[in-house]
Amino acid sequence: MTTSLTDTRSSELYRQALEVLPGGVNSPVRAMRAIGRDPIFIARGEGAELLDVDGNRFLDYVCSWGPLIHGHAHPRIVAAVTEAAAAGTSFGAPTPGEVELALEVIRRMDSVDMLRMTSSGTEATMTAIRLARAATGRERVLKFAGAYHGHVDGLLAQAGSGLATQALPSSPGVPESAAASTVVVPWNDPHSLAEAVDRYELAAIIAEPLPANMGLVPPRDGFLELLREQADAGGALLVLDEVISGFRVASGGAQELTGVSADITIMGKILGGGLPAAAVGGRAELMRMLAPSGEVYQAGTLSGNPLAVAAGLATLALLDEPSYLRLASLTERLADGLRGAAAAAGGYPVEVVSAPGLLTVFFTDRPVLSFEDAQACDLGAHAAWCRELLSRGVYPPPSQFEAWFPSLAHTPEQIERTIEAAAASFVALGDPGQGS
Ligand SMILES: *Cc1c(COP(=O)(O)O)cnc(C)c1O
């Protein structure tokens, strides 16, 4: 199925890709199956815009799923990466930039005294869990339904992101033993949390402080504080996965916004500025458990890669306090505009949920407080709306269970154009009462 977009070249590439890449892609959500169309192959990015292989231009609200807080091909970041590449792409030996980046992260994140870099958020999560288990001598980990922490075996149970999109409860190939050490609790449900902490000896409670992989579903008042209290009461470590929220919602991530501190923090996406980099960080005595200062093994051929470090440093250098205020107000304007657009289209029932630098348009008339609520949305209408947006030059995350990522490259004029496209797309869906 396709929209009215010209997509001859994309279709051709997709046909070829299907022969050599499972599903034609290297990560599931890119296939756009959840919105009932074929993927769009990208030729280049310029600021807030994507150009596809057929010559279509889109205002991009995926921005590589979060890393590109300065938009595509920011000249300072491109220059930093180019300069680093010319000096050698990888050494398997320490480089000065790694120390500089660690100092910059530690300056921003209060709860982080030391960190270990990895190439992906998934690896950082694996390391966080291994550390928590080593530190507590316990195995079980509590996670929340709809949260996504990468494709770590044990944490795929009731995970968000691509799993939610494909409606997979978990994944075949995950050993029962791995799933058995995971306890899954509904998000924003204090009673279930307390019960689970009471019942199980937990190594860790792991959470996205601003869950954004079931769509954006912020914690209710006091819920993050309760995570901290319950972790302490149960002798578990609190692992906050700030792969999305870190360096986005505030300089010091969701921990700065909420005042709730983690024992272990997982970072990624913006940290690598569009190149593969992530990290796990925490108090020095915990982090020193990692080899070679301690016995908990962890390693990576490309960990702390000079190109990724250069991109991360350049990205963070461009993130000062005024830029956070600007991103927050830009996001607010977009969220308000999308609400207005739905209202203008005869009161189309959506819940627009936003935080600084990200938002989700839920196709429902009820508040979304949990994965269950998110799953109850009108996925068909959401999919149709996304296809309408694409045909009007706006590239939204192609799934109800993801967040929009506006960037600092998005101009007020581009935000207004997005709102107009959204309004026309709501109108095109017709009367919500009639089904779609
Ligand atoms: C993207 C993401 C991850 C996984 O990071 P990868 O680099 O894709 O492995 C982990 N946690 C959260 C919250 C994420 O959004």
The ligand as an ORCA input file, in Angstrom:
! r2SCAN-3c Opt
* xyz 0 1
  C      16.672      3.446     21.946
  C      16.558      2.982     23.347
  C      17.378      1.971     23.885
  C      18.270      1.126     23.035
  O      19.319      1.828     22.471
  P      20.002      1.187     21.137
  O      21.153      2.124     20.898
  O      18.960      1.205     20.088
  O      20.441     -0.194     21.491
  C      17.310      1.725     25.238
  N      16.470      2.408     26.036
  C      15.655      3.364     25.565
  C      14.772      4.100     26.502
  C      15.655      3.671     24.205
  O      14.794      4.571     23.725
*
